[in-house]
Amino acid sequence: MATERALANAARRLLGDRRLLIATNRGPVTFTTSADGALRPRRGSGGLVTALGRVGHHVPVTWIAAALSEGDRRAAAEPRLIDRALPDSEIRLRFASVDRHAFDLAYNVIANPLLWFLQHQMWDLPEQPVIDAATVRAWERGYRVVNHAFADAVLSQSRRDAEPRIMLHDYHLYLAAAAIRRRRPGAVLSHFTHIPWPPSSLWQTISPGIRTEIMSGLAANDVVGFQTKRYAHNYLRSAESFLPGARVNYRARTVTLEDGHVAHVRHYPISIDVDSTRKVATSRAALRRADELLAVTADQVIVRVDRMEPSKNIIRGFLAFEHLLQRNPRLRGRVTMLAFLVPSRTNLREYGDYARKVLDVVQRINARFGRAGYEHIRIFYENDYAQALAGLSMADVVLVNPLIDGMNLVAKEAVVVSERDAVLVLSETAGAFDQLASGVLPVAPADVVGTAEAIARGLAMPPAERAQRMARLRAVVEREEIRWWLRRQLDDLAKVRERRG
């Protein structure tokens, strides 16, 4: 109750009778066309949608997203249909009008192959990336165009408001704030980056024009938010290195541009809506999925939930499980690993290649240790949120071992839905580690042997220790949940507005 009051007070200070404008690449729902031609809404995937989808339960929101499918483009002309797809929420979804070719260049040349890989530090630098003429064209005719289209869409929702309250999200929209600021100088703007922000030395590998435009685009906001203190510090270093004339104050955590504009750099570890997550985990659909999973598992269960993509380090996780079975023959036939892997960016060659390698490793491990009618690893390659939560609820050990992550909400979901006081094995490089370190078994993402040992320790951990660790984790997640995350940002934006006023 106190959390709700604090959030309501922060919203009232910042918004008054306004709606909060949120802009993201992906919306809370997407629309598909059924065989009879009708539009069918489907929940959007990804951690960003999972977190922000709950914001509309606490604050009135107009959410602007890209039309990703033909169904989205049809739905864009039918706002009432969109609103019916979001019941029990204060969210109004509206789609930005984005040229398809420009979106393809922005998304499939710049955002995912370039920025995602750079910010997750996954480039093989002796060979990649190559900033060639095609990349520069994609930046100018794709990424820049899409950001300006989002700026247009956001401002169209606030025509009469000289000071709209706007929250931009993630690496698809680094330039939007600057475009908005030029046309609406009084806008109260924030940008939150959900993925890691790497050391400034990595930004030196790409074109000076691109990196400077990114840094200045972010600095056009009033508040620039990141998941962890480390990522916020990395941005300050980047701004100092690549923004000519900017003054960086590390103590106040501000970037002051030559025109006097001040960007406040902060960190807000994103979280989940605890009550809503538990509601889904105890829903009829989740309970039915749990019964189905129990029928295919052994005495103990290890669970991982990830998008199928390279930064999640899925292959090393399976290799650690293989090492566990090799070193502990008594566990063979007595432990099952359930892997809920959500298809992601299947049109990118790197992702398709990685998915094939993952499935090949699983097939080899199952062939090596399996027996008739039993597989040690079971893959569920689909987007079924209730099923994933059902798996997390019945886990003895949850493995979250990304190479690097902005946050990783799976770690927090596992904490709030666990029915067995699951032991959380967590990469030190996950953003969630900063908050959860006191209750997890830490691992280095490349350490296959160490990960296997941590899993073995989790499987053998006495019930009392499991319960103590889980109690510490639950206390953190329940205290620092989605309303806490949102309130801190609204408070900081309100302070900026009050100082300006």
N, C-alpha and C positions, 0 to 999 in steps of 0.2 A: 504493500500500500504506500509506504514512504517513497519507494522508487517511482511509482506511478505519479505521485504528487510532485516529486522533483522534476520528472520529465514534463509534466503538464505546465509547471511554472516556467521551465526553460523555453518550452514551445510558445507560451504566452508572451514572454519577454521578447523573443525573436520575431514571431510571426504576427502577433495581434490577431486580426481576422483574415490574414493571408493564408494561402496554401503553400506548403513547401514544394518547390520544384526540384525533382530529381531527374538526372539524365544519365543513362547507361546504354551501352551497346545492346545488351540483351534485356528483354522485359520479363516481368513476372509470369506471363503466359505467352505462348505462341499459338498460332492457329493453323490447323491443317484442314484440308478439304476432303470430306468423306465421299464414298462412292455415289451418294445421292446428291452431291453438290453442296451439302450443308457445311458450315464452318464449325469445327470442333476445337475448343480450347484445350491446351495441354500445359501443365506446369513447366516453367523454364528450368533448365538444369544449371548446376554450378553453385559454388559457395556464395558468390555475390548475390544471386537471386534468392538463395535460401535465407540469407541474413536480411536483405533489404525488403523481402516480401513481407516481413513482419512489421516493418516500420509503419505501414499504413493502418495497423491496429492501434497505434498510439498517437499518430500525427496525421492531419489531413494532407494528402500528397497528390500532386499531379506528376506522373512518372512518364518521361519521354524516352522512347527506345527506338532502335532501328527496326524497320520492317524486314525481318529475316527470311520470310517465306512468302509464297504467293498468297497463302491464306492470310498472313499479316497484312499484305497490301490490300486485299479485299476488305479485311476487317477495319482498316484505317478509315474507310468511308462510312462505317457504322458504329459510332461511339457508344450507342446504347447496347449493342451486342457485346462490345468490349467490357462495358461496366458490369453486365450480367455475369461475365466470366470471373469477376472478382467480388463475390459476395462477402458479407461480414467484414468489410474493409473500407477504409477511407481513401483507397487508391483509385485515381482515375488514370488509366493508361491511355497515352496518345502516342502515335507513331510519327517519327520524323520522316519527312520526304527526302529520300536519299537516292541519287542516281545509282542504278545497279552496277554500272561499270566502275564508277568511282568507289562504291562500297567494296567491290571485289578487290580493287587495287589496295585500298586502305586495310582491309581485313586480311587478305591472303598474301600480300607482299610486304606490308609494313608491320601491322600490329602483331601478327602471330609469328611469321618466320623471322622477323627482325627484332622487334622490341621484346616479345615474350622470351625468346631464347637469350637475348642479351641480359635481360633483367634477372633471369634465372641462372645466369652464368653457365650456360650450356653450350656455347660456341666452341668448336674446335678451332681456336684462333689462327693456327698456321694456315688454315684453308678457308675458314668462314668467319664472319660474313664477307661478301663481296658487294660493295656499294657501287654498282655499275649504273649505266645510263638508265636502265629499266627501273632500278630502285629509285633513282632521283625523280623520274617521271611519276612513279607510283606515289611518292611523297607529295609532289606538287599537284597532281591531277586526281589523287585518291584521298590520302590521309587529310590533307589540308582542306579539300573540298567537303569531305564528310564532317569535319569539325565545324566548318562554317554552316553546313546544313543543320547540324544540331543546335548551333547558336541561334539560327533563325527559328527553329522549332520551339526552343525554350522561350525566346522573347515573344513569340506569337501567343504563348499562354499567359503573358503578363503585359498586355499592350498598354494598359492605363497605369501601370505601376512603375514609378521612377526608381524604386528601390526593391526590386524583387529579391526574394531569398532563394538562392540556387545552390544545390549540391551536385557537383559533377563527379563521376566515378570512373576510375581505372584508366588503363594505358591506351584505350581507344580514343580518349578525349583530352589529350594533353593541351591542345591548342584552343579549345572552345572558350575558355575563360577570357583570353585576350580578345577574341572576336566579340564576346558579350560586353566586355569592359569598354571597348571603343564606342559602342552604340548606346550603352546604358551605364554611364560612369558611376551612378549611385548604387548599382547592384551590390548586394551582399553575397559574396561568392566563396565557395569552398570547393576543393578537389580532394578526393580521397583515393589513394593508390592501393589497391587490394593485393598487388603482387610485390615481391621484394624490390627494393631500390639498391642497386649494386654500388660498389665503390666507384669514385669518380674516374679512376684509371680505366675502367671498362668503357666508359663513355668516350674516352679518347680514341677508341678504335673506329668510330663512325664519323661521318662527315661533319665538319664544324658547323655548317649551316643548320643541319638537322638537330644536332644536340643543343645548339644555342636556342633554336626556336622552341624546343621542348622545355628547356629551363625557364625561358622568359614566359612561355605560355602558362606554366604552373605558377610562376611568381606574380602573375596578374590576379591571382586569387587573394582574398583576405586571409584565408586559412588554408594551408597545405598540409593534409593529413597523411600519415603512414601507419603501418601496423605496429612497428616497434621503434624504440628509441634509436636503435642502431640504424634503421633505414632512414629515419628523420635526419640523423647526423650525416649520413651519406649524401642526402640531398643538399644540405647546407654546404658541404664540401664541393659538390658539383656546381652549385650556384656561384660559389666563390671562384671556382676555376673557369667557368664558361660564360658568365654574365658580365660583360664589360661595364664598368662603372658601378656595379652593385656593391653595397656594403653589407657584409654578413656579420651578425652579432651572435656568437655561439652561446653566450650566457642567456640572452633574451630569446634566442632561437628565432631570429627574424632576418629577412632579406629586404633591404631597402633599395628600391630602384632609383635611377637618376632623376625621375620625375617626382620622387618623394613618396610613391606608393610603398606601403609596408605589407609584406606577406609574413604571416605568423606560421611557423613550421612546428607541427605538433605530432604526437603519436597517440593513436586510439586503437588498441587491440580489439578487433571486431569479435562479436560473439553470436550466440544463438538466442532465440526466444525459448526459454527453458520450458514453460508451460505448454506451448504449442508443440514443441518437439516431443514431449511426453504424451501429449494427446494423440499424435500420429502413431507413436510407438505402441500405444495400447488400443488402437483402433481395431475394428473387426478385420480389416484387410491385413494389418500387421500381425495380428494373432493367427490368422489363417496361414500366413507365410511362415511364421515361427513353427507351426505344426509340421509344415512341409519340410522345413529345414531339419528339424529334429529327426525326421525319418531317414536322412542321408548322412548323419554325423555320428562320430564315435563318442567315446567317453568325454574327451576334452576338445574344445573348439578354439581355434585361432581365427580371427576375422580381420580382413582389411577391406576398406571402402575407398575407392579412388576413381577419378577420371582416368581413362586409358591414355596416358601421355607420359613422355620421357621424364619430366621433372619429378614424377611421383616415385621413381626408383623401384618400380614393381619387380623387375627382374631380380635385382639383388635381394629383395624380400623373399622371393621364391628360392633363390640359391641358399639363403640362410635357413629356410625350412628344410631344404634338402640336406644341408650340413647337420641340422638337428637330428634328422632321421638316421643319417649315416653314423653319427656318434652315439646315438641312443636307440639301439635296436628294440628295446622294450616298449618304445613309443609307437612302433609300427603297428598300424591297425587300431591304435587306441587314441589317435589324435587326428582331427580333420581340420584343414584350412579352407575356409570359405572366403572367396574373393569376389566382391561385388564391384565390377568395373564398368563405368559408364562410358559409352562411346563418346569421343571428343574429337572435333576437327578432322573428321575422317577424310576430308578432301585434301589434306596436307600429306605429302609423300612421307615426311619424317614420322608422322603419327601412324600411318598405315604400316610402315616398316617396323616400327616399335611394337605395334599390336601383334604382328605376326611373330616377332621374336618372343614376346610374352607367351603366346599360346604354344609355341614350339617348346619352350622351357617347361611349361606345365605338363605337356604331353610326355616329355622325356622323364620327368620326375615320377609321374604316375605310372609309366611303364616300368620304371626301375623298382619302385617299392610297392606297387599295387598288387592286388590279387583279384580273383574272379568276383565281380559284384561289388568291389569297393575301390574307391579312389581317394587318395590322401588330400588332393586339391580339387575343389569344385569351383568352377568359374561361372559367374552369372553376369553375362555381358549385355546389360540393358539398363535403362534408367527407371528404376522402381524404388522410389524413396522409402515406402513402407517396408519393402522387403529388406532394404539395407539396414533400416533401424531394427527390424526383427533380428537380423543377424548380429548386430552390435549388442542387443539386449541379452543374447544367449552366449556371448563370448566369454571364455576364460582368460584369453589374452587378445588384446587389440594391437595390431602392428601398424604404426604410422611412421614410415621411414623415408620421407621425401628427401631428395637432394637438397632442395631449398624450397621454402614456401612462404607466402606472405603471412598466412595464419595457419590454416588447416582446421576447418570447423568440424571435421570428422572426429578429431581428438576430443572436442567438447561435447559433441553429440553422444559419443561413447560413454562419457562420464555420467550424463544425466539419464540414459536409458538402461544402463547395465543392471541386470538382475542377479549377476553372479559376482559382483565386486571384481570386475575384470581388471587385470593388470595392464596398464598402458605402456607399451614400448614405443618411445618417441624420439625422433631425430632431434639432435641438438640444434639443427639448422632450420627446423620448423618455427614459424613465428609464434605458435602456441607454446613453445618450450619456455619462453620467458615467464609466462604466467603459471605454468603447470609443473615446473621443474621439481617442486618439493614432493610430488607424489608419483612420478613416473620412473621407469627404468630408461635412462638415457642411452642412446646409441649414436655412433658416427655413421653417416649414411653409406659410406663406402666399405664399412667394416662388416663383412659377411659373417665372419667367425664371431665377432662380438655381438652381432644381432642374434645369431643362433643361441649364444650363451644367455642373452637377456630373455629370449623366449623360453628357454629351458628353466631359467630361474622363475619366470612368471608362472609357468605350469606347475612348478613344485612349491610355490610360495604358500605358507600356512594361511588359513582363513583369517586369522586375527590380523596379520600384517596386511593382507589384501583389503580388509575392511577399513583399517586405519588409513591406508593410502587413498582409498576411494573417498573417504570422508573429507580428507584434505582437498582433493580435487573438486568434489562437489561444492564445497564451501566457496572455492574460488569462482567456479563457473556460475553458480547461483547468484553470487554477489556482483560479478562483473559480466552481466548478460547484455542482451541487445539493447535494452532501455538505458542501461548505464553507458554503453558505447554511444548511443544517439544523444543522450542528454549532455555529455561532455562536449560534443561538437556544437550543439545548439547553444550551450552556455558560452563557448568561446566566440561563436559568431555574434551572439547578442552583445558581448563585451566590445567587440570591434564596432558594431553598429552604434553603441552608446558613446564610445569614445569619439567616433566620427560625428555624431549628432551634437 
